[in-house]
Amino acid sequence: MPVSQVKSLLLIASHISGYPIPSEAPPPVYLATPQEIAHEACADDPLSQLSCSIIGFYEYPIPGQTERIVIDNNPDVAGHSANSIAVHELTHWLQYRNWKNPDDHSCPREFLREYQAYLAGFTYEVQYEHQAPPEGFDTPQVSCPWPKS
Ligand SMILES: [Zn+2]
């Protein structure tokens, strides 16, 4: 995805999420086939690769990884454009750069991480792509236990 397009989408992700844009350059955004994404993101075993439902990911800049965003190259993945997936993943980048302990993946923080990213992606679809508001949503890949009352 061209850098100018990434910067435009980053402005939108920042506006929607409320996170300021840091001084660092945003990570590169690569388009990949569903098979390539499954190979990287669902690499546990052949069955999880076959049933992989991941359509994009942000790779954190931790040792052994190169910071980047990879998104599905299909023009319409289950109703989501590459731009809206990029807004979701760029929101993760903004969280990573703005949160005090970005490598903490405990619950309910992990739920908050996905909630904010899904909210940004859906808001982009409604405000910029003029899609109908979703009837509901959840945060796939994240299940946190409810706090005990
Ligand atoms: Zn996410």
Residues whose N, C-alpha, C, O or C-beta is under 5 A from the ligand:
A	BS01	ZN	E114 A117
